[in-house]
Amino acid sequence: KWKLLHSRPVFESKFLSVFENDYELPDGTKGENYYHLSRPDYVLVIAVDENNQIIVERNYRRGIDDFVYELPAGWIDEGETPQQAAERELREETGFSGQVEILGEIYTQPAFCSMKAFVGFARIESTAKVKQKLESDENIECELIDMQKIKMMIANGDINDMGFLSALQMAAKLLE
């Protein structure tokens, strides 16, 4: 295991911090100038209706300057549990509600980032939904899509979000 010798902040903000770290490697040599990205943990929610259709969001992502199909997701606020955050994000982004069971967690980029995503699963409690409560920079379109079409969208390259694909695999038995 690597031993952290020194960490220097390079950039810090509410949603992203970058540190330059020096380590002692297992063979005793010194590794310098490794950058570490720190971001808050977040949740991803696979939410299904009574027909086992999954809520899929289509959202613009500036990092790739394109629209992406993804699952309801968001930051875990201070004082919230992953389950509470997942239920809040599901309601805010889609207008649907459901009790979320946390299935596990995934690391998005463990080579240089400590952020993790908690994957939740929910059955939508009612097809009656409330108005979305989106952030000012969010423009999310929601659609209920059956698993056969989702598999086709993955095969065609239309769904390529890492969190979405990982969460589907974690929930595979629940989606059968």
Residue pairs with C-beta under 8 A, 6 or more apart in sequence:
1 26
2 23
2 24
2 25
2 26
2 31
3 23
3 24
4 21
4 22
4 23
5 21
5 22
5 23
5 24
5 30
6 21
6 22
7 19
7 20
7 21
7 22
7 36
8 19
8 20
8 21
9 17
9 18
9 19
10 18
10 19
10 20
10 35
11 17
11 18
12 18
15 39
15 40
15 75
16 37
16 38
16 39
17 37
17 38
17 39
18 35
18 36
18 37
18 38
19 35
19 36
19 38
20 33
20 34
20 35
20 36
21 34
21 35
21 36
22 30
22 31
22 32
22 33
22 34
23 30
23 31
23 34
24 30
24 31
25 31
34 112
35 112
36 112
36 113
36 114
37 109
37 112
37 113
37 114
37 115
38 113
38 114
38 115
39 113
39 114
39 115
40 75
40 76
40 115
41 75
41 76
41 82
41 115
41 116
41 117
41 118
42 73
42 74
42 75
42 76
42 85
42 115
42 117
42 118
43 73
43 74
43 76
43 82
43 85
43 86
43 89
43 117
43 118
43 119
43 120
44 71
44 72
44 73
44 86
44 117
44 118
44 119
44 120
44 163
44 164
44 167
45 55
45 71
45 72
45 73
45 86
45 89
45 90
45 100
45 119
45 120
45 121
45 122
46 54
46 71
46 119
46 120
46 121
46 122
46 167
46 168
46 171
46 174
46 175
47 54
47 55
47 71
47 72
47 90
47 94
47 96
47 98
47 121
47 122
47 123
47 124
48 54
48 55
48 121
48 122
48 123
48 124
48 175
49 55
49 123
49 124
49 127
49 144
50 123
50 124
50 127
51 144
51 146
52 146
52 147
52 175
53 144
53 145
53 146
54 71
54 144
54 145
54 146
54 147
54 150
54 175
55 71
55 72
55 90
55 94
55 96
55 124
55 142
55 143
55 144
56 69
56 70
56 71
56 142
56 143
56 144
56 145
56 150
56 159
57 69
57 70
57 71
57 72
57 93
57 94
57 140
57 141
57 142
57 143
58 67
58 68
58 69
58 70
58 140
58 141
58 142
58 143
59 67
59 68
59 70
59 138
59 139
59 140
59 141
60 66
60 67
60 68
60 139
61 67
61 68
68 160
68 161
69 153
69 158
69 159
69 161
69 164
70 161
70 163
70 164
71 161
71 163
71 164
71 167
72 89
72 90
72 93
72 94
73 89
73 93
73 117
73 163
74 85
74 88
74 89
74 92
74 93
75 85
76 82
76 85
76 118
77 85
77 88
80 88
82 102
82 118
82 120
83 100
83 101
83 102
83 120
85 118
86 100
86 102
86 118
86 120
86 122
87 97
87 98
87 99
87 100
87 122
90 96
90 97
90 98
90 100
90 122
91 97
91 130
91 133
92 132
92 133
92 134
93 132
93 134
93 138
93 140
93 142
94 129
94 132
94 140
94 142
95 129
95 130
95 131
95 132
95 142
96 124
96 125
96 126
96 129
97 124
97 125
97 126
97 129
97 130
98 122
98 123
98 124
98 125
99 122
99 123
99 125
100 120
100 121
100 122
101 120
101 121
101 122
102 118
102 119
102 120
103 119
103 120
103 121
103 167
103 170
103 171
103 174
104 118
104 119
104 170
105 116
105 117
105 118
105 119
106 116
106 117
106 119
106 163
106 166
106 167
106 170
107 113
107 115
107 116
107 117
108 115
108 116
108 117
108 162
108 163
109 115
117 163
117 166
119 163
119 166
119 167
119 170
119 171
121 171
121 174
132 140
132 142
134 140
145 153
147 175
150 159
150 168
153 159
154 160
154 165
159 165
168 175
